[in-house]
């Protein structure tokens, strides 16, 4: 057993020269394509000419988190067709469905 200080045996990660430009490009692509995950972003980076593996993109992706504003997905502002077609949101979408049922039952009664 060697008598060395434990602190000298620690691993020091090497930061590559292209780490900062790659991180910026990942954030830029994420803002452009908010629904894409790290694997799809890796494919886009490879198309741009980056020589990068998906595990490296995932490692950079996790501590960065989401730098772009994502929609909550509740229908308002998320780009759903019902939210855009109706003026006041989901309540009018329910009324459209009720009106459709009413028309079909009126036709059956005649």
TITORZA-163769 format. One record per residue (C-alpha): residue number from 1; residue in one letter; x, y, z. Coordinates in steps of 0.02 Angstrom, whole numbers, plus 50000, padded with zeros to 5 digits. Example, Ala and Ser with C-alpha at 12.3 -4.5 7.8 and 13.67 -1.06 7.14 Angstrom:
2
+-----+------+-------+-------+-------+
| pos | code |     x |     y |     z |
+-----+------+-------+-------+-------+
|   1 |    A | 50615 | 49775 | 50390 |
|   2 |    S | 50684 | 49947 | 50357 |
+-----+------+-------+-------+-------+
This chain:
110
+-----+------+-------+-------+-------+
| pos | code |     x |     y |     z |
+-----+------+-------+-------+-------+
|   1 |    X | 50000 | 50000 | 50000 |
|   2 |    X | 50068 | 50168 | 49950 |
|   3 |    X | 50066 | 50311 | 50071 |
|   4 |    X | 49996 | 50450 | 49964 |
|   5 |    X | 49869 | 50582 | 50005 |
|   6 |    X | 49695 | 50535 | 49950 |
|   7 |    X | 49669 | 50704 | 49865 |
|   8 |    X | 49809 | 50668 | 49741 |
|   9 |    X | 49718 | 50512 | 49679 |
|  10 |    X | 49563 | 50605 | 49620 |
|  11 |    X | 49512 | 50611 | 49440 |
|  12 |    X | 49524 | 50781 | 49356 |
|  13 |    X | 49412 | 50792 | 49203 |
|  14 |    X | 49490 | 50862 | 49046 |
|  15 |    X | 49390 | 50999 | 48964 |
|  16 |    X | 49406 | 50996 | 48776 |
|  17 |    X | 49441 | 51153 | 48675 |
|  18 |    X | 49276 | 51142 | 48580 |
|  19 |    X | 49168 | 51117 | 48735 |
|  20 |    X | 49105 | 51297 | 48748 |
|  21 |    X | 49062 | 51318 | 48562 |
|  22 |    X | 48977 | 51148 | 48564 |
|  23 |    X | 48875 | 51195 | 48718 |
|  24 |    X | 48821 | 51357 | 48634 |
|  25 |    X | 48770 | 51264 | 48476 |
|  26 |    X | 48672 | 51135 | 48577 |
|  27 |    X | 48576 | 51274 | 48665 |
|  28 |    X | 48545 | 51362 | 48499 |
|  29 |    X | 48477 | 51203 | 48420 |
|  30 |    X | 48371 | 51168 | 48572 |
|  31 |    X | 48291 | 51340 | 48559 |
|  32 |    X | 48255 | 51311 | 48375 |
|  33 |    X | 48185 | 51135 | 48401 |
|  34 |    X | 48114 | 51129 | 48577 |
|  35 |    X | 48037 | 50957 | 48563 |
|  36 |    X | 48197 | 50870 | 48508 |
|  37 |    X | 48298 | 50766 | 48629 |
|  38 |    X | 48484 | 50742 | 48642 |
|  39 |    X | 48489 | 50606 | 48509 |
|  40 |    X | 48403 | 50711 | 48378 |
|  41 |    X | 48511 | 50861 | 48423 |
|  42 |    X | 48663 | 50747 | 48398 |
|  43 |    X | 48601 | 50707 | 48223 |
|  44 |    X | 48582 | 50892 | 48185 |
|  45 |    X | 48756 | 50928 | 48251 |
|  46 |    X | 48828 | 50792 | 48140 |
|  47 |    X | 48742 | 50870 | 47990 |
|  48 |    X | 48823 | 51036 | 48037 |
|  49 |    X | 48994 | 50953 | 48034 |
|  50 |    X | 49024 | 50921 | 48219 |
|  51 |    X | 49111 | 50757 | 48258 |
|  52 |    X | 49015 | 50715 | 48417 |
|  53 |    X | 48945 | 50560 | 48500 |
|  54 |    X | 48771 | 50558 | 48577 |
|  55 |    X | 48839 | 50519 | 48750 |
|  56 |    X | 48942 | 50679 | 48748 |
|  57 |    X | 48790 | 50781 | 48696 |
|  58 |    X | 48690 | 50701 | 48837 |
|  59 |    X | 48828 | 50741 | 48962 |
|  60 |    X | 48828 | 50923 | 48909 |
|  61 |    X | 48638 | 50929 | 48898 |
|  62 |    X | 48598 | 50871 | 49075 |
|  63 |    X | 48683 | 51006 | 49181 |
|  64 |    X | 48629 | 51143 | 49060 |
|  65 |    X | 48446 | 51102 | 49078 |
|  66 |    X | 48321 | 51191 | 48969 |
|  67 |    X | 48380 | 51365 | 48923 |
|  68 |    X | 48229 | 51397 | 48812 |
|  69 |    X | 48054 | 51438 | 48866 |
|  70 |    X | 47943 | 51289 | 48837 |
|  71 |    X | 47755 | 51293 | 48831 |
|  72 |    X | 47657 | 51211 | 48969 |
|  73 |    X | 47562 | 51102 | 48846 |
|  74 |    X | 47390 | 51143 | 48915 |
|  75 |    X | 47323 | 51197 | 48745 |
|  76 |    X | 47341 | 51384 | 48770 |
|  77 |    X | 47488 | 51445 | 48669 |
|  78 |    X | 47548 | 51269 | 48631 |
|  79 |    X | 47494 | 51280 | 48450 |
|  80 |    X | 47350 | 51158 | 48458 |
|  81 |    X | 47218 | 51182 | 48324 |
|  82 |    X | 47073 | 51186 | 48446 |
|  83 |    X | 47152 | 51325 | 48548 |
|  84 |    X | 47180 | 51427 | 48389 |
|  85 |    X | 47011 | 51392 | 48312 |
|  86 |    X | 46908 | 51436 | 48464 |
|  87 |    X | 46916 | 51605 | 48545 |
|  88 |    X | 46903 | 51564 | 48728 |
|  89 |    X | 46997 | 51401 | 48745 |
|  90 |    X | 46942 | 51227 | 48796 |
|  91 |    X | 46766 | 51273 | 48855 |
|  92 |    X | 46709 | 51316 | 48677 |
|  93 |    X | 46791 | 51156 | 48614 |
|  94 |    X | 46676 | 51058 | 48729 |
|  95 |    X | 46526 | 51156 | 48664 |
|  96 |    X | 46571 | 51108 | 48485 |
|  97 |    X | 46566 | 50925 | 48534 |
|  98 |    X | 46397 | 50945 | 48622 |
|  99 |    X | 46325 | 51034 | 48470 |
| 100 |    X | 46382 | 50893 | 48359 |
| 101 |    X | 46294 | 50765 | 48470 |
| 102 |    X | 46137 | 50870 | 48471 |
| 103 |    X | 46131 | 50878 | 48282 |
| 104 |    X | 46153 | 50691 | 48266 |
| 105 |    X | 46014 | 50654 | 48390 |
| 106 |    X | 45896 | 50776 | 48302 |
| 107 |    X | 45924 | 50684 | 48139 |
| 108 |    X | 45885 | 50517 | 48223 |
| 109 |    X | 45719 | 50582 | 48294 |
| 110 |    X | 45654 | 50632 | 48122 |
+-----+------+-------+-------+-------+
